[in-house]
Amino acid sequence: MSPTQLLFAVVLLGITGPAMSARSMEVFGMEGKVPKNHHMVTLEKPSKLLTDLRSFSTGTARELMSKRPKRSSEHHITDCIFMSSEEGDYFHKATVADGTVCGAYIFTEPDQNIEIYISYLNVPCENGGLVVVVDGWELNGEFFPSPEDHPRPMRTRMTELCGQKKIKKVFVSSQNVALIQYRMPARGSSFSFYVRFIKNPNPCNILFQTDDVYTLRNYGRKSNCSLSTLFPATVTVAALDVGLVPVGGLSSGPRRAAVIELETGIVHKCQMKGLEDYVQIGGSAGLDNNNLMVADTVCGLASKPGKHPNVIACDTTTVRLVSSGEYDNSVTVYLRQLDEQDINGFMDVVCLPDEIQK
Ligand SMILES: *[C@@H]1O[C@H](CO)[C@@H](O)[C@H](O)[C@H]1NC(C)=O
């Protein structure tokens, strides 16, 4: 293993290590009901997720999907931490009844939402059997999108199911990631679900699996939208139009005179200058980017890429567009996974575990 690989390994393990810990249990609303001898999940084969995440960097979700033979749309979930970017039928049957919390992490393209239909459920509620459909991803008790930035309150983002019944409802995620968490304390318990991807005309929060370019927009709304990766990354602002063009366009209303139609370039420290619309670039140790360590805050009008990318050495790298609703904002960013050269160079933000910071 090269030092770079080792770094990535440690960084990734930072989030995947004790996945779905005690705090996930609270999320499940099961605290107190958990049997005494229940052992919290620690990933038995953490290298599995690591390997999966690595392989994602070889292509986009769509490419990964296209590589699969068309007929294999039936997925048997056997790994406790399971990831997929494919539409189709999924099935899980408990072969051991140890009551560990597991998850099927589904992701798709940035401009798609995920529809989940529970087609079969036979998970006895006794002893804490549970299937939870989550609008977003959860790791170590932290959520993406952050509860702060999600359009729906936390309690409506999780639907708990158990028993033996037909679930008529179709769950639709608000972004390109969704999660089915489950705990199966009885051998033979099983469930199946169907996944379909649908167009999201106004993507706000997005989780990237690979290096990519993306344009975040607010569609004239008062909203906070994030683009995050689950790897340390460099962030280059390729184009920026934030805090300048009033909602309704330049020609509407008296605000026109106030609009600076000149290219301002990338303006830094916008928040400190009292501006309400800005882009935060930074990183966080966990999945929740609400406690972002901010490397830079930018706004203005720029059609040329910034000279210096921000180097974010954190488990989660985030670009967050904060919009007051007064302006039509957009920011185009390029995120690339850190390489060895980046790690040996200057890093804007570091939130690595203590032992490898030196
Ligand atoms: C967006 O974020 C800002 C700063 O973090 C906060 O003050 C504001 O209330 C948020 N707006 C919405 C709609 O969540």
The ligand as an SDF file (V2000), in Angstrom:
LIG
                    3D

 14 14  0  0  0  0  0  0  0  0999 V2000
  -29.2390   28.7520    5.2830 C   0  0  0  0  0  0  0  0  0  0  0  0
  -28.0230   28.8400    6.0120 O   0  0  0  0  0  0  0  0  0  0  0  0
  -27.8680   30.0570    6.6900 C   0  0  0  0  0  0  0  0  0  0  0  0
  -26.4630   30.0940    7.2540 C   0  0  0  0  0  0  0  0  0  0  0  0
  -25.9530   28.8240    7.5680 O   0  0  0  0  0  0  0  0  0  0  0  0
  -28.9610   30.1810    7.7500 C   0  0  0  0  0  0  0  0  0  0  0  0
  -28.8290   31.3890    8.4350 O   0  0  0  0  0  0  0  0  0  0  0  0
  -30.3150   30.1270    7.0410 C   0  0  0  0  0  0  0  0  0  0  0  0
  -31.3540   30.1400    8.0130 O   0  0  0  0  0  0  0  0  0  0  0  0
  -30.4510   28.8820    6.1990 C   0  0  0  0  0  0  0  0  0  0  0  0
  -31.6520   28.9590    5.3930 N   0  0  0  0  0  0  0  0  0  0  0  0
  -32.4720   27.9430    5.2320 C   0  0  0  0  0  0  0  0  0  0  0  0
  -33.6340   28.1760    4.3200 C   0  0  0  0  0  0  0  0  0  0  0  0
  -32.3020   26.8800    5.7780 O   0  0  0  0  0  0  0  0  0  0  0  0
  1  2  1  0
  1 10  1  0
  2  3  1  0
  3  4  1  0
  3  6  1  0
  4  5  1  0
  6  7  1  0
  6  8  1  0
  8  9  1  0
  8 10  1  0
 10 11  1  0
 11 12  1  0
 12 13  1  0
 12 14  2  0
M  END
$$$$
